[in-house]
């Protein structure tokens, strides 16, 4: 199983980015029943949970991103997304997707997001 994250880059404060995490090597039924998360790790800080999307469609966001970030999934493409709007310099971090299948806890390599003021 592989998780390939993409979509990171450098933007100015107030800008937007959309991260994608393509999951391969997993059957469709496992993907649709999995819990999806995005985490991030800023320089010198611990990794933190940013957004969660359950198999039933429930979402949860860290207070720091609530109202600005949206997590979603495309089951047909086995891809999870993180739409990030109104980006702030404090959002600068490496972003990681995480898929919990029930029997496996899978991580992607991460994609760097840099927000300049």
Secondary structure by P-SEA (a helix, b strand, c coil): cbbbbcbbbbbcccbbbbbbbbbccccaaaaaabbbbbbbbcccccccccccccccbbbbbcccccccbbbbbcccccbbbbbbcccccccccbbbbbbbcccccccccbbbbbbcc
